[in-house]
Amino acid sequence: MKHYVYIVIRKDIKPCNYAPQIAHAALEAGYQSSEPDTTTHIVVLQVNDKVELDMLVLAMFEEGIVFEPFYEGFSNMGLTALATLPTKKLENSCLQSLELFSY
């Protein structure tokens, strides 16, 4: 089975923070998971702002999708990104309607 890690980032933060927030979220998820037996594919998605990310968190809880949030303490940014633990492809989930991250 192929494994995927879905990372979701807010687009309302400064562009210079995109890469660090994506990396932090991936690292947090990595701390919580065991190493998959195959290559893990990474899919980076985006939401517009904190409100959308908060709504996504609720939807992911309802669907039972396991993830790790990342809260940036700097400048009181709060929840900036999240990453799922390695999982099967999530084709029919709340993540399906999100856009791929673009800079």
C-alpha positions, -999 to +999 in steps of 0.1 A: +000+000+000+012+035-008+014+059+021+006+096+020+012+125+043-012+154+037+001+188+049-022+218+050-010+253+054-027+287+058-021+311+029-027+342+051+008+340+067+038+357+053+053+338+023+087+336+041+069+314+067+055+289+043+084+264+041+091+265+079+055+259+088+052+230+063+084+215+077+073+219+113+040+202+106+057+173+088+082+170+117+054+169+143+036+141+124+068+122+120+074+122+157+040+105+162+042+078+136+062+047+130+082+043+098+061+030+069+074+000+050+072+018+017+079+053+003+057+080+017+042+105-008+038+141+005+008+162-007+008+199+004-026+216+004-037+251+013-065+269+030-071+307+030-069+315+067-071+303+103-109+301+102-108+276+073-080+256+090-100+254+122-131+242+103-109+216+086-096+204+120-132+197+130-140+179+098-109+158+101-118+148+137-153+139+125-139+117+098-113+101+121-083+114+101-053+113+124-031+144+122-008+166+142-014+203+143+015+229+144+010+260+165+035+288+158+042+307+190+061+335+172+039+366+168+009+348+182+003+331+148-015+302+164-024+272+143-005+276+110-004+241+095-011+205+101+000+171+088-016+137+087+002+107+099+011+084+070-022+070+056-038+055+026-048+079-002-077+100+012-099+103-019-133+108-004-125+130+026-127+166+037-093+171+022-105+164-013-119+199-020-087+217-010-064+232-035-028+221-039-004+246-023+009+272-047+034+299-039 
